[in-house]
Amino acid sequence: MDTTADDDGRAGSPDPGGPAGSLAAERRVAVGAAREAGALLRSRFHDDYGVRAKDDRGDVVTELDLMAESLVVGRLRESFPGDRILSEEAGPVPAAPGGERTGRTWLVDPLDGSNNVVIGLPAYAVGIALCVGEAPVLGVVHDPVTDRTWTASAGLGAYGPRGRLTGPAGRPSAAGPLLAWTQGHAVARRDPVARALKDALEARSRRVLQLWAPLLAWAMLARGDIDGFVGYRAEAIDLPAGALLAAEAGLAIRALDGGAFHGGVGGPDTDRSFVAGRPEVLPDLLELVAEGRPTTAPTP
């Protein structure tokens, strides 16, 4: 767990501790943009702002989403004009005219937890990832409420305000593991797989958290606050940053059947179902999930 001395757990500078290494400039810009967007969100949390339905499944988009998105996209575009950007609300933002084709894509979730913000629940995050092809090489998760930032660079570890992240320590409680759950916005309320999975997890775990802000759950897993994280048809925009944070903290991520997890930006959301936890605990988590997985695929 991140246990180096830092009494309040806050990031003391725009760029919290971590290796300099490659992508140092990208990391510095992404952390700065995430923290700047977080300050904006925090300052406007109690204000009146516009809210509109995003779809017919209950998801929403607010003026805060759009303001934070504009800020982050602007910072990335200014610093890396040759990179492609894919943002939650704006969608694909092509490289600037005349920009070099780098093969890199920035993923921006300017406000992960919009529904929480709308009901006054202070649980939300800003997420930024840089991918080369489908593979994330840099991830940034910022919690505006606590003003804490966590970062991960491929092959160089994951870091937060208290130093390097190493995930959960020790075995889960005898009462069962403490888990988080997420499902994609496209999953129907009565989806039989989602319902069966959640029922199985709740029956044998100490608690199943449903935060409506998966980036916060990934940060909790990387810090060691929870034992595992299960996702069903997760959203593509925030998954790479969170998954990289967990992987670089030493956590393992598998598909629901225990096979290799290949979820990325592209491909169907059915490829983005996962179980994440410490390697030695993962077999137990997969056993819990297996109890809820149907033996045959549900009828569309």
Summary of the structure (lengths in Angstrom):
residues: 300
radius of gyration: 18.4
end to end distance: 42.2
largest distance: 59.3
contacts: 1038
relative contact order: 0.15
helix: 30%
strand: 25%
